[in-house]
Amino acid sequence: MNTEDFVKGVHQTKVEMINSYFDTSTETYVGELIKSLNLDSKQMETIKEIIDSALTDGFYSLLIGIEGGASIGNNLQQEYKLFDEEDNSLTDDIGGLAYEYFQEFNL
């Protein structure tokens, strides 16, 4: 695995989460909460956009935090290094790739 595979995987996880929340054939706690609101189609699109934006902000902030571009929680802002089982770096240019996948790609 390389950094792009890692960031792409994180992005795919976000997309899968959103899809599962709005797939009526999949039961998730978030999906059940959304269904309980009985929203019309316009409201449903709005809530989907809100959740997408919130997940984008969360995942992007975490990836930028790993790079050292932001603090994670109340911890000192610092750069972290992630490696897979084969000692491949998962953090080379993580900030640029995070921007590409989370700020330039659409749902």
Helices and strands as residue ranges (DSSP letters): H 3-22, H 29-36, H 41-67, H 94-99, I 100-104
